[in-house]
Amino acid sequence: MAWHIFIPDSLLEETDDPKIRTYKVGQIARAAAIFGVEHIWIYRAGGRDGRFIKLVLEYAETPQYLRKRLFPLMPELKHVGVIPPLRTPHHKLKSRPRVGEIREGFAFRRGKRIYADIGLDELATVEGDVEGRAAFRIVSTRPLRVIPTKPEEYWGYRVHLTRKSLAKTLKKARLDLAVATSRRGQDIRDVKLPPLEGEVGFVFGSPRKGVMELLGEEDYPFDLILNTIPNQRTATVRTEEAVLATLAVFNLIRRD
């Protein structure tokens, strides 16, 4: 099972403060990491911040020791210090290497050999033909050698900026179960939820428009349209708050 969340490119339309904008995106990153979301989709909703949202989400997901290699200095990342660390399994701290340990790294060719920066004091020699960012398993510590591998535990999320409408983005994701969140949806306490299997998607609206309004004249066959925060005591619920609340509720019934 893989979880997907869908957020609009108008997520930040209510604020121009660059620090607050960065922090709001960071809250989406934290919620996704806490509950093991594997895909974040940014759909077109009339906003102008899709590229910025994607950039900050990808920066937050990248282990700290790889950020200088993968992200040049740019004004959009000036306030990323306000984002709390994700502390996911692939955000390793520097430690003594252990055979069998899996670490995220960046591989590059130097002469006839391929080396990888895996966040340790020395570069590792790569056995295999891979370049760029990848996960590596340590097979030797003296000398330090690694092989490409596929982690079995949660290893962060991927970000997709589609520049397509909500309906077209949902179709592109090819979900097995699609859940729209709406204040006007069914009370989640009154719904018998189906098994959470396959590719499961949760769709969120913008600060000013709900999911069904953003869908517009397009049609998409949601499996469920739910109010995941019944009896809310505030006039509005921010998108980043709705993401956290919704994933927390569904996490209670997750069985993978």
Buried (B, 14 or more C-beta within 10 A) or exposed (E): BBBBBBBBBBBBBBEEEBEBBBBBBBBBBBBBBBBBBBBBBBBBBEBEBBEBBBBBBBBBBBBEBBBEEEBEEEEBBEBBEEBEEBEBBBBBEEEEBEEEBBBBBBBBEEEEEBBBBBBBEEBBBBBEEBEEBBBBBBBBBEEBBBBBBEBEEBBBBEBBBBEBBBBBBBBEBEBBBBBBBBBEBEEBEEEEBEEBEEBBBBBBBBBBBBBBEBBEEEEBEBBBBBBBBEEBEEEEBBBBBBBBBBBEBBEEEEEE
